[in-house]
């Protein structure tokens, strides 16, 4: 089954006119969704794409309550992807899951979505950016206090270690890619923001199944999938956003051969075991 909704699944070779029609339809659905979910004020926010100020703003959602984000395009588009275009669409078979591992938790929008739609599940969220973690804690304060959500400020990798991303004004809030440290970066640690890396196999062994693993880690999904023999058998569902198109088709073919069934919701591929449900 293949479900594509939005711009991420545009077929190659489409005419410019066809692409324009798809984009226009996408914008109409997007704006109507924002109007329905966040009212006129929310619609104005997404139409203008945020402004130069990156201070926190409050959006009031009809379904998800108050949501805090920065007044910038990347935060607004995260909300759009998750809450308007339903990239993490909950299939009936997911409702038995006990734990959700949210890799690349950003400011907590996906975690908020999972809390709403899978109210019995516990969520472990990993996010390497301290700035994103600060907003995550605001958005998920009640759930963290209740012990339902655990936030860990770290990146995910094939094994435990330390990494970094360069500090600069040009880094987008939703596009942090952590690189494992080597001798050179260790020596120059003063110019890099240091980030701990948690090994995925050790983490997965501590989580109760059935288990959903959501992966949105800005291209580092390649490293996780390369070491999948260590952890993938503990997962019941994968939700993966591929950031490198040339690798996406290869992984779809590889995972299909290994018994995973794929469906796409907006920009995210969902993989479930062929014998699941």
Backbone bond lengths (Angstrom), bond angles and torsions (degrees), N, CA, C in turn:
res aa  C-N    CA-C-N  psi(-1)  N-CA   C-N-CA  omega(-1)  CA-C   N-CA-C  phi
1 X - - - 1.462 - - 1.513 109.30 -
2 X 1.308 117.58 137.13 1.448 122.93 178.13 1.507 109.07 -129.45
3 X 1.316 116.21 122.33 1.452 121.38 178.40 1.515 107.58 -122.34
4 X 1.328 118.07 113.63 1.448 122.28 -178.71 1.518 108.49 -120.14
5 X 1.322 116.80 127.56 1.453 120.30 -178.57 1.514 108.56 -139.89
6 X 1.296 118.01 112.38 1.449 120.43 179.09 1.511 110.88 121.44
7 X 1.340 117.07 -155.24 1.451 121.15 -172.60 1.511 113.46 -94.13
8 X 1.337 118.02 -13.04 1.455 119.68 -170.72 1.513 113.15 -72.65
9 X 1.321 118.05 -19.35 1.451 119.81 -175.30 1.511 113.76 -106.95
10 X 1.336 118.05 25.95 1.453 119.85 -179.40 1.520 110.13 -61.85
11 X 1.329 117.80 126.43 1.462 119.56 179.97 1.515 111.35 -67.59
12 X 1.308 116.02 141.28 1.458 119.85 178.48 1.526 109.61 -68.78
13 X 1.335 114.82 144.68 1.445 119.00 179.12 1.511 114.31 87.86
14 X 1.339 118.06 2.04 1.462 120.32 176.48 1.513 109.87 -64.27
15 X 1.321 116.20 148.22 1.450 120.27 175.99 1.522 109.69 -69.64
16 X 1.318 115.79 160.51 1.464 120.34 177.68 1.518 110.02 -60.62
17 X 1.350 116.52 -39.06 1.463 120.38 -179.97 1.529 110.83 -63.48
18 X 1.328 116.52 -41.52 1.458 120.51 179.65 1.525 110.72 -65.32
19 X 1.329 116.05 -44.62 1.462 120.04 177.81 1.520 111.51 -60.95
20 X 1.317 116.27 -39.80 1.464 119.99 179.49 1.524 111.20 -64.28
21 X 1.343 116.53 -39.66 1.467 119.74 178.30 1.527 110.69 -63.49
22 X 1.339 116.02 -41.87 1.463 120.01 179.39 1.531 110.11 -64.94
23 X 1.327 116.69 -43.15 1.459 120.25 179.82 1.522 111.45 -64.41
24 X 1.317 116.90 -40.19 1.468 119.83 178.53 1.525 111.19 -64.57
25 X 1.333 116.77 -40.61 1.457 120.66 177.33 1.521 110.44 -63.87
26 X 1.342 115.70 -41.86 1.465 120.61 177.78 1.525 110.79 -58.42
27 X 1.333 117.25 -46.24 1.465 120.98 -178.18 1.526 111.29 -64.09
28 X 1.312 116.86 -40.12 1.466 120.39 -179.77 1.532 109.88 -62.57
29 X 1.353 115.92 -48.05 1.467 120.01 179.65 1.528 110.42 -63.53
30 X 1.302 116.20 -40.51 1.464 121.40 179.48 1.524 111.31 -60.66
31 X 1.312 116.97 -50.36 1.464 120.20 -176.70 1.529 111.84 -68.93
32 X 1.327 116.22 -38.82 1.466 118.60 176.72 1.529 110.66 -64.88
33 X 1.337 116.02 -38.89 1.456 120.25 178.30 1.518 112.31 -63.19
34 X 1.324 116.36 -41.91 1.463 120.42 178.01 1.523 111.18 -66.22
35 X 1.326 116.54 -40.20 1.463 119.31 179.03 1.519 110.25 -62.64
36 X 1.322 117.18 -44.17 1.455 121.48 -179.52 1.528 111.31 -67.68
37 X 1.318 117.27 -39.55 1.460 121.23 -174.51 1.528 113.62 -83.00
38 X 1.341 116.95 -38.57 1.461 120.55 -171.12 1.530 114.11 -124.04
39 X 1.323 117.28 1.89 1.453 119.61 178.03 1.525 112.93 76.63
40 X 1.327 115.71 -171.80 1.465 121.65 -175.24 1.526 111.27 -63.80
41 X 1.329 117.17 -41.46 1.470 120.20 -179.35 1.531 111.39 -62.23
42 X 1.328 116.44 -42.09 1.457 119.90 178.16 1.515 112.05 -65.71
43 X 1.333 116.36 -38.97 1.458 120.46 178.48 1.526 110.38 -61.61
44 X 1.312 116.81 -42.54 1.468 120.12 178.65 1.519 111.17 -61.71
45 X 1.318 116.46 -37.99 1.464 120.03 179.88 1.524 111.50 -59.82
46 X 1.339 116.53 -51.68 1.460 119.50 -175.41 1.523 111.57 -72.34
47 X 1.334 117.76 -31.98 1.467 120.03 179.40 1.526 111.06 -66.28
48 X 1.331 116.41 -35.78 1.465 120.06 -179.74 1.528 111.74 -91.25
49 X 1.332 116.54 -6.54 1.457 120.42 174.32 1.511 114.56 66.87
50 X 1.333 116.75 29.58 1.459 119.09 -175.85 1.518 109.72 76.33
51 X 1.312 117.08 168.82 1.459 120.01 176.13 1.515 109.05 -123.35
52 X 1.310 116.59 -168.95 1.458 120.64 -173.56 1.522 112.27 -64.84
53 X 1.324 117.42 -28.14 1.459 120.27 -179.29 1.517 111.76 -75.17
54 X 1.326 117.12 138.59 1.461 121.62 -179.81 1.518 111.31 -112.67
55 X 1.325 116.67 22.96 1.445 119.59 174.67 1.514 110.81 -68.45
56 X 1.334 117.28 164.22 1.455 120.90 -178.31 1.522 111.04 -73.16
57 X 1.330 115.50 141.56 1.457 122.54 173.19 1.524 108.14 -124.92
58 X 1.314 115.73 158.03 1.457 121.84 179.28 1.514 109.87 -111.42
59 X 1.321 116.03 125.41 1.458 122.02 173.24 1.523 108.04 -108.29
60 X 1.314 116.09 139.91 1.458 120.45 -179.92 1.528 108.82 -110.72
61 X 1.320 114.92 108.98 1.458 121.53 -177.15 1.524 110.51 -92.83
62 X 1.324 115.98 139.36 1.463 120.67 177.13 1.515 112.12 -64.60
63 X 1.327 117.85 -29.72 1.465 121.56 -175.41 1.518 113.67 -105.67
64 X 1.339 117.24 -28.51 1.459 120.08 -170.20 1.526 113.43 -116.48
65 X 1.315 117.22 3.67 1.457 119.99 178.03 1.521 112.36 76.34
66 X 1.333 115.96 -156.29 1.463 121.11 -178.36 1.526 110.89 -74.28
67 X 1.319 115.14 134.65 1.458 122.04 177.72 1.522 108.03 -129.55
68 X 1.317 115.71 129.77 1.458 120.76 178.31 1.521 109.43 -103.48
69 X 1.328 116.01 138.99 1.458 121.09 176.50 1.521 108.42 -153.87
70 X 1.326 115.99 170.26 1.460 119.90 173.14 1.519 109.10 -81.59
71 X 1.293 116.70 152.89 1.457 121.59 179.85 1.531 109.33 -83.18
72 X 1.332 114.65 67.26 1.459 120.91 -178.25 1.526 108.49 -143.96
73 X 1.311 114.99 156.14 1.465 120.45 -172.52 1.519 112.51 -60.08
74 X 1.350 118.27 -40.65 1.460 118.75 -175.33 1.522 112.68 -63.93
75 X 1.340 117.89 -39.39 1.467 119.22 177.72 1.518 111.35 -67.98
76 X 1.332 116.89 -41.27 1.459 120.44 179.70 1.525 111.03 -64.52
77 X 1.330 117.35 -35.93 1.465 120.12 -179.65 1.527 111.55 -73.88
78 X 1.338 117.98 -30.51 1.467 119.71 173.30 1.529 109.46 -61.31
79 X 1.324 116.36 -46.02 1.470 120.78 178.12 1.521 110.13 -61.41
80 X 1.323 116.91 -41.70 1.459 121.64 179.70 1.529 111.54 -60.67
81 X 1.331 115.96 -47.17 1.464 121.08 -178.33 1.520 112.07 -61.31
82 X 1.333 115.68 -44.07 1.466 120.07 -172.79 1.522 112.18 -82.80
83 X 1.324 117.61 -49.11 1.459 120.77 -170.74 1.518 114.28 -92.43
84 X 1.324 118.09 -29.01 1.469 120.37 -178.92 1.529 110.59 -93.92
85 X 1.334 117.24 -45.98 1.465 120.27 -176.17 1.525 113.99 -101.07
86 X 1.328 116.98 5.01 1.468 121.35 163.90 1.534 113.34 56.74
87 X 1.341 115.60 46.24 1.468 119.73 -177.92 1.523 112.64 -62.17
88 X 1.349 117.47 -24.41 1.467 120.97 -179.31 1.527 111.00 -108.56
89 X 1.300 114.89 37.52 1.465 123.36 179.14 1.534 111.50 -40.35
90 X 1.323 115.30 127.69 1.461 121.06 -177.07 1.518 110.21 -91.05
91 X 1.316 115.49 111.01 1.456 120.82 174.00 1.532 108.86 -81.16
92 X 1.303 115.70 157.34 1.463 120.80 -177.11 1.525 111.25 -58.41
93 X 1.317 116.75 -35.81 1.473 120.58 -177.89 1.531 112.46 -65.65
94 X 1.355 117.36 -19.43 1.464 119.69 -179.17 1.528 112.70 -77.08
95 X 1.317 117.56 -15.84 1.469 119.99 -169.39 1.528 113.24 -69.19
96 X 1.302 116.84 -14.19 1.474 119.98 177.34 1.524 112.37 -84.74
97 X 1.330 117.73 -5.91 1.460 120.81 -175.05 1.524 111.55 -68.74
98 X 1.318 115.85 136.59 1.460 122.66 -179.51 1.524 113.06 -91.58
99 X 1.337 115.77 -29.77 1.458 120.56 -173.99 1.524 109.79 -136.85
100 X 1.346 115.33 144.10 1.458 122.41 172.84 1.518 107.26 -122.13
101 X 1.316 116.92 126.57 1.448 122.69 175.20 1.518 107.63 -101.87
102 X 1.329 116.21 109.72 1.465 122.86 -175.23 1.523 108.34 -99.36
103 X 1.329 116.43 98.13 1.464 122.19 -178.44 1.519 109.50 -95.43
104 X 1.314 116.21 116.92 1.454 121.44 -172.09 1.514 109.35 87.41
105 X 1.346 115.85 56.21 1.469 121.20 -169.98 1.516 113.57 -74.41
106 X 1.350 118.34 -16.72 1.457 122.35 176.68 1.533 110.50 56.31
107 X 1.327 118.94 -127.03 1.472 121.05 -176.95 1.527 112.45 -99.88
108 X 1.327 116.73 10.82 1.459 119.94 172.10 1.511 116.40 97.81
109 X 1.329 118.78 12.90 1.461 120.37 -176.86 1.527 110.79 -70.98
110 X 1.337 117.03 -44.86 1.468 119.16 177.68 1.522 110.42 -64.75
111 X 1.328 117.08 -39.32 1.463 120.33 178.30 1.523 110.45 -61.93
112 X 1.333 116.83 -41.75 1.470 120.41 176.67 1.526 110.28 -60.56
113 X 1.320 116.95 -41.78 1.465 122.08 178.77 1.530 110.65 -61.47
114 X 1.333 116.92 -46.63 1.457 120.22 -179.73 1.527 111.69 -64.35
115 X 1.321 116.81 -39.50 1.469 120.47 178.46 1.525 111.22 -60.41
116 X 1.318 115.71 -37.85 1.467 120.33 -178.66 1.523 111.24 -70.86
117 X 1.328 116.64 -43.88 1.462 120.00 -169.46 1.525 114.14 -96.53
118 X 1.335 117.15 -17.57 1.464 120.89 176.00 1.530 107.61 -128.95
119 X 1.314 116.70 70.74 1.472 120.98 -170.10 1.520 114.80 -65.90
120 X 1.325 118.96 -16.79 1.464 121.12 -179.57 1.530 112.73 -91.03
121 X 1.325 117.17 -9.71 1.465 119.91 -174.48 1.526 111.38 -85.87
122 X 1.332 115.75 149.79 1.463 122.33 171.55 1.522 107.61 -96.27
123 X 1.332 116.77 143.97 1.462 121.01 -174.36 1.521 109.72 -121.30
124 X 1.335 115.84 127.79 1.454 122.55 172.44 1.526 106.82 -110.70
125 X 1.338 116.57 117.43 1.460 122.22 -173.12 1.522 110.18 -113.81
126 X 1.342 116.23 131.18 1.456 122.09 177.16 1.523 109.31 -115.65
127 X 1.323 116.62 131.93 1.463 122.28 179.59 1.525 108.73 -147.92
128 X 1.345 119.01 124.57 1.465 120.63 -176.19 1.528 115.23 -79.33
129 X 1.319 118.71 -22.99 1.465 121.16 -174.43 1.525 111.59 -86.28
130 X 1.325 116.40 123.68 1.455 120.84 178.70 1.528 110.88 -62.76
131 X 1.342 117.38 -38.32 1.462 120.61 179.86 1.530 111.06 -63.80
132 X 1.320 116.67 -42.15 1.461 119.66 177.01 1.522 111.29 -66.24
133 X 1.338 116.57 -39.26 1.467 120.41 179.73 1.530 111.40 -61.10
134 X 1.308 117.12 -36.88 1.459 120.24 179.93 1.525 111.26 -61.05
135 X 1.332 116.37 -42.07 1.470 119.47 179.40 1.521 110.65 -75.10
136 X 1.328 117.27 -35.71 1.466 121.27 174.98 1.525 109.66 -54.33
137 X 1.321 117.43 -46.17 1.465 121.38 -177.86 1.525 111.69 -62.57
138 X 1.322 117.08 -34.23 1.469 120.44 176.60 1.519 110.08 -68.30
139 X 1.331 116.35 -46.18 1.462 120.64 -177.64 1.522 113.38 -68.10
140 X 1.321 117.63 -29.19 1.458 121.38 -173.89 1.527 112.60 -117.62
141 X 1.314 117.24 24.39 1.464 121.85 -173.48 1.533 112.51 -55.38
142 X 1.320 117.47 -47.76 1.466 120.99 -176.99 1.525 111.08 -64.87
143 X 1.323 116.23 -43.10 1.460 120.41 -176.99 1.538 111.30 -69.63
144 X 1.340 116.77 -35.44 1.463 120.11 176.75 1.525 109.80 -66.57
145 X 1.340 116.31 -44.13 1.464 120.85 179.94 1.519 111.70 -62.39
146 X 1.336 116.03 -35.21 1.459 120.81 -179.28 1.526 112.59 -79.18
147 X 1.330 117.68 -7.31 1.456 121.13 179.27 1.509 114.35 83.50
148 X 1.321 117.60 6.41 1.454 120.56 -179.32 1.521 112.11 -80.93
149 X 1.336 116.39 -31.27 1.462 122.34 179.85 1.524 108.65 -118.71
150 X 1.330 115.76 132.74 1.459 121.03 174.16 1.525 107.94 -119.45
151 X 1.333 116.02 125.09 1.464 121.79 178.48 1.517 109.30 -105.55
152 X 1.336 116.09 130.78 1.461 121.66 176.61 1.520 107.98 -122.63
153 X 1.317 116.69 124.40 1.464 120.20 178.70 1.534 109.02 -83.44
154 X 1.319 115.81 94.81 1.459 121.57 178.85 1.515 108.89 -167.14
155 X 1.314 115.19 168.70 1.456 121.80 171.26 1.523 108.03 -98.04
156 X 1.319 115.94 168.45 1.456 121.69 177.32 1.519 108.57 -110.92
157 X 1.336 116.39 145.67 1.455 119.55 179.88 1.505 111.83 -155.12
158 X 1.312 115.66 -176.51 1.463 120.54 179.76 1.527 111.22 -69.14
159 X 1.334 116.92 -26.75 1.459 121.14 -179.78 1.516 109.33 -153.21
160 X 1.332 115.61 163.25 1.462 120.09 177.69 1.520 110.53 -61.82
161 X 1.339 115.34 149.21 1.453 119.05 178.63 1.512 111.26 173.87
162 X 1.309 115.99 -156.99 1.460 122.43 178.93 1.512 108.68 -135.00
163 X 1.327 115.68 147.01 1.457 120.62 -179.53 1.511 110.92 -144.14
164 X 1.312 115.79 -168.61 1.457 120.17 -177.22 1.525 109.64 -159.61
165 X 1.313 116.53 160.49 1.455 122.04 158.79 1.515 107.66 -134.38
166 X 1.312 116.07 148.13 1.453 120.00 -177.19 1.517 109.78 -67.27
167 X 1.310 115.85 142.39 1.458 121.51 177.50 1.515 108.25 -91.31
168 X 1.330 116.50 126.19 1.454 120.64 179.15 1.505 110.92 -168.03
169 X 1.321 116.80 154.19 1.461 120.85 -177.63 1.521 112.43 -68.26
170 X 1.336 116.41 -18.18 1.463 119.19 -175.93 1.522 112.68 -87.10
171 X 1.325 118.57 -1.06 1.459 120.86 179.94 1.522 109.64 -78.65
172 X 1.320 116.41 127.08 1.462 120.88 176.92 1.519 109.55 -74.16
173 X 1.334 115.13 149.28 1.458 119.86 -178.97 1.524 112.10 -68.16
174 X 1.339 118.03 -19.65 1.463 120.69 -176.74 1.521 112.15 -108.86
175 X 1.331 118.34 13.85 1.461 120.01 -173.34 1.522 113.00 -133.05
176 X 1.317 116.43 40.20 1.458 119.69 176.62 1.520 109.89 -78.76
177 X 1.315 116.27 125.18 1.458 120.34 173.36 1.518 107.74 -119.15
178 X 1.307 116.63 117.73 1.460 121.75 -176.67 1.521 109.23 -87.57
179 X 1.326 115.73 133.04 1.464 122.93 179.15 1.520 108.37 -111.92
180 X 1.312 116.48 133.03 1.472 119.87 179.84 1.516 110.58 -64.07
181 X 1.315 116.44 138.10 1.454 121.47 -178.97 1.526 111.85 -66.75
182 X 1.334 115.01 147.65 1.454 121.46 168.20 1.524 107.37 -125.52
183 X 1.314 118.08 -173.99 1.469 120.95 -176.19 1.519 111.89 -60.32
184 X 1.320 117.21 -37.17 1.468 120.78 -177.89 1.522 111.40 -67.88
185 X 1.359 116.45 -45.17 1.455 118.69 -178.82 1.521 111.44 -72.59
186 X 1.326 118.02 -29.46 1.457 120.23 175.05 1.529 109.79 -62.58
187 X 1.341 116.37 -40.84 1.458 120.73 -178.98 1.523 111.21 -69.22
188 X 1.349 116.26 -29.12 1.467 120.98 -177.80 1.520 111.31 -104.65
189 X 1.327 116.74 31.15 1.465 120.41 -172.80 1.514 113.39 -61.20
190 X 1.338 117.73 -20.63 1.458 119.80 -179.66 1.510 114.01 -67.20
191 X 1.330 118.59 -21.62 1.467 120.08 -178.44 1.528 112.02 -103.62
192 X 1.312 117.62 4.01 1.453 121.49 177.49 1.525 109.51 -121.71
193 X 1.318 115.44 145.23 1.462 119.54 172.09 1.525 107.98 -82.98
194 X 1.318 116.77 120.96 1.453 121.81 -174.78 1.534 111.04 -82.50
195 X 1.314 115.60 142.75 1.459 121.89 -177.43 1.525 109.05 -137.35
196 X 1.324 119.09 127.05 1.466 119.71 174.07 1.528 110.70 -69.92
197 X 1.315 116.57 148.56 1.464 122.26 177.69 1.524 108.19 -117.35
198 X 1.324 115.88 129.93 1.463 121.51 178.82 1.528 109.52 -104.19
199 X 1.314 116.90 131.25 1.460 121.10 178.14 1.518 111.47 -71.24
200 X 1.330 117.20 132.51 1.458 120.73 -172.19 1.526 112.83 -70.58
201 X 1.318 118.07 -34.28 1.466 118.10 -176.53 1.520 111.64 -67.04
202 X 1.341 117.28 -42.34 1.465 119.98 177.40 1.513 112.23 -64.16
203 X 1.330 116.43 -38.44 1.461 120.80 178.56 1.520 110.82 -65.60
204 X 1.311 117.99 -46.18 1.465 121.81 -176.80 1.525 111.52 -61.45
205 X 1.323 117.04 -33.51 1.467 120.37 -178.76 1.525 112.09 -66.49
206 X 1.331 116.57 -20.01 1.467 120.33 -177.86 1.528 112.74 -94.43
207 X 1.326 118.26 -0.95 1.457 121.66 -175.05 1.523 111.09 -103.96
208 X 1.318 114.75 142.53 1.463 121.08 179.93 1.526 110.78 -83.52
209 X 1.303 116.95 134.14 1.456 121.67 176.50 1.515 111.35 -96.78
210 X 1.329 115.83 172.26 1.463 129.56 -2.21 1.534 111.78 -60.81
211 X 1.334 115.56 151.24 1.458 121.77 -165.06 1.532 111.95 -133.57
212 X 1.337 115.41 129.90 1.466 122.89 170.59 1.520 108.15 -100.64
213 X 1.330 116.89 132.85 1.466 121.50 175.55 1.523 108.40 -116.94
214 X 1.318 116.03 112.33 1.471 122.16 176.96 1.523 108.63 -97.42
215 X 1.336 117.28 126.24 1.464 122.47 -173.91 1.522 109.63 -124.94
216 X 1.325 115.82 109.57 1.474 122.18 174.39 1.521 106.32 -138.11
217 X 1.328 116.59 82.00 1.458 121.58 -168.72 1.530 112.79 -128.10
218 X 1.323 115.90 34.29 1.463 123.33 165.87 1.526 114.52 55.04
219 X 1.321 116.72 47.07 1.456 121.15 175.77 1.511 114.13 99.23
220 X 1.336 117.99 -19.14 1.465 120.79 -179.94 1.518 112.07 -74.99
221 X 1.346 117.27 -4.15 1.466 119.69 176.34 1.531 111.28 -59.50
222 X 1.338 116.32 -26.73 1.462 120.30 177.73 1.527 110.87 -59.28
223 X 1.335 116.85 -44.91 1.469 120.63 -179.33 1.528 111.27 -64.58
224 X 1.344 116.41 -40.99 1.467 119.27 179.73 1.520 111.09 -64.80
225 X 1.308 116.76 -44.28 1.465 119.75 -177.67 1.527 111.52 -70.29
226 X 1.313 116.83 -30.10 1.466 119.29 176.70 1.521 112.03 -64.47
227 X 1.342 117.31 -28.66 1.467 120.06 179.23 1.530 111.21 -105.71
228 X 1.326 117.25 24.96 1.472 122.02 -172.72 1.516 113.46 -61.51
229 X 1.339 118.04 -23.53 1.470 119.43 -179.91 1.522 111.44 -60.64
230 X 1.349 117.34 -21.44 1.465 121.52 -178.97 1.524 112.61 -78.68
231 X 1.355 117.17 -22.94 1.465 117.69 -167.63 1.522 116.04 -142.18
232 X 1.318 119.14 -21.10 1.458 119.85 -166.33 1.531 112.83 -67.00
233 X 1.321 117.91 -26.81 1.464 119.43 179.84 1.527 112.90 -67.30
234 X 1.338 116.58 -17.16 1.463 120.04 177.47 1.524 112.20 -84.42
235 X 1.331 117.59 -9.22 1.464 121.71 -178.35 1.524 110.88 -94.65
236 X 1.314 115.94 141.32 1.465 121.20 175.68 1.522 111.69 -101.57
237 X 1.334 116.18 -24.62 1.467 121.34 177.35 1.518 108.36 -148.03
238 X 1.336 116.37 138.53 1.461 122.84 172.15 1.523 108.24 -114.46
239 X 1.327 116.82 137.90 1.457 122.65 170.75 1.514 106.62 -121.21
240 X 1.325 117.79 109.46 1.461 121.67 -169.47 1.525 110.47 -125.10
241 X 1.339 115.65 126.72 1.463 120.04 167.44 1.519 107.40 -99.42
242 X 1.336 116.33 115.33 1.456 120.89 178.21 1.523 109.28 -84.17
243 X 1.332 116.11 131.83 1.464 120.52 -177.72 1.521 112.65 -103.44
244 X 1.340 116.71 -7.68 1.459 121.01 177.48 1.525 107.73 -120.03
245 X 1.334 116.29 106.40 1.474 120.70 -174.16 1.526 112.50 -58.34
246 X 1.326 117.18 -36.14 1.464 119.49 -177.07 1.525 111.66 -65.31
247 X 1.331 117.45 -23.04 1.463 121.45 -179.77 1.523 112.35 -92.31
248 X 1.325 116.59 -20.96 1.464 120.71 -173.60 1.528 111.91 -60.30
249 X 1.320 117.22 -50.55 1.464 120.27 -178.43 1.522 111.69 -62.26
250 X 1.332 116.59 -39.41 1.476 120.13 179.61 1.524 111.15 -62.19
251 X 1.343 116.41 -42.23 1.463 118.70 -179.21 1.521 111.94 -71.00
252 X 1.320 117.40 -33.91 1.465 119.56 176.11 1.524 110.21 -61.20
253 X 1.328 116.74 -43.27 1.461 120.75 -179.98 1.532 110.98 -68.11
254 X 1.327 116.23 -42.17 1.467 120.47 -178.50 1.520 111.44 -64.02
255 X 1.327 116.49 -48.83 1.460 120.19 -178.10 1.535 111.31 -67.45
256 X 1.324 117.36 -33.47 1.470 120.10 176.25 1.531 110.49 -62.84
257 X 1.321 117.19 -41.80 1.463 121.07 178.45 1.527 111.34 -64.58
258 X 1.336 116.09 -26.67 1.460 120.48 -178.72 1.527 112.64 -92.03
259 X 1.352 116.32 8.85 1.462 120.06 171.84 1.513 116.07 96.57
260 X 1.338 117.78 16.27 1.456 121.12 178.52 1.527 110.64 -100.47
261 X 1.308 115.68 136.27 1.472 122.08 179.28 1.530 108.30 -100.90
262 X 1.331 117.49 131.40 1.460 121.84 -173.05 1.524 112.04 -109.73
263 X 1.325 114.93 142.63 1.465 122.68 170.12 1.515 106.97 -141.06
264 X 1.322 117.35 145.02 1.462 120.40 -177.52 1.520 110.98 -112.70
265 X 1.324 114.98 130.75 1.452 122.59 175.64 1.528 107.72 -122.25
266 X 1.313 114.87 111.22 1.459 122.99 -174.11 1.528 110.31 55.90
267 X 1.346 119.51 -109.57 1.462 120.09 -177.27 1.522 113.06 -106.76
268 X 1.326 117.33 12.22 1.470 121.24 -171.78 1.523 111.04 -122.81
269 X 1.312 115.81 130.47 1.464 121.45 175.76 1.517 110.02 -89.40
270 X 1.341 115.60 131.96 1.462 122.56 174.81 1.523 107.83 -105.37
271 X 1.315 116.03 129.53 1.465 121.34 178.30 1.521 108.98 -119.98
272 X 1.319 116.80 127.57 1.450 122.24 173.66 1.513 109.18 -126.72
273 X 1.330 114.88 153.61 1.458 118.81 179.73 1.521 109.88 -67.05
274 X 1.324 116.33 143.09 1.457 121.24 -174.74 1.527 111.70 -59.19
275 X 1.318 118.04 -30.55 1.463 121.19 -178.06 1.518 112.41 -96.02
276 X 1.346 117.41 10.21 1.470 121.46 -178.54 1.515 109.00 -89.05
277 X 1.299 118.15 119.80 1.467 122.39 176.86 1.497 112.98 67.60
